[in-house]
Amino acid sequence: FIACSVSKMLMYISRLGMTKDRIYTTWFMVVLAVTFVMVIVWQFRDIKFWRSMFIAFTVLFAVLCFGNVDGMIARLNISAYENGTLAELDVSMLKYDIGTPAVAPAAEYLARGESDAYTLGRLEDFLTSAAEELAEPAPEYFSIQRAIAQNALKNAGFTAQK
């Protein structure tokens, strides 16, 4: 059942694009698959099941937390749009759901200029609003995504409109 569910999820991703919900659902299916494999192994070998599960879950959770999921979603959706797999690039998702991590992939795609005028215009609007937002004083903490986005906007020539 897990293999069937993962294959359906991969079909949805290839047809409709990547979203956070699809990433989290796929991650949970991988956790379930690892759990079931560990239970099967536990039936035939004497392993420390709970310790092994704790380690596996910790590693999978660390990949989810530190894996730049939002940036990966933006890159995969832009790449799928470039390849013709996606009929339309959902710029509003990049702007409102993903935000700062989508700035660098969007700036790279806009620099290539290989799209229709409507999509390029929406990407320019997104990057202009992102430049204005990132021009505000930085928060008290350091954000890698914010630094990457600021660098990408600077390289693309976007500045805050005053």
Number of C-alpha atoms within 10 A of each C-alpha: 8 13 11 9 13 17 13 12 18 17 12 13 18 15 13 15 23 22 19 13 9 16 19 13 14 18 17 14 18 16 17 14 16 16 17 13 11 18 15 11 13 13 9 8 9 8 13 10 14 10 10 13 16 11 12 16 16 12 12 16 15 11 13 14 10 8 11 12 18 21 20 17 22 27 20 18 26 26 16 21 17 16 10 10 15 18 13 15 19 17 21 13 13 24 21 11 13 19 20 23 24 27 28 24 22 24 23 16 18 18 12 8 12 11 13 8 10 9 17 18 13 16 23 16 14 21 28 17 17 22 23 14 13 18 13 9 7 12 7 6 6 9 11 10 18 17 15 15 25 21 14 20 23 13 13 15 10 18 17 15 9 4
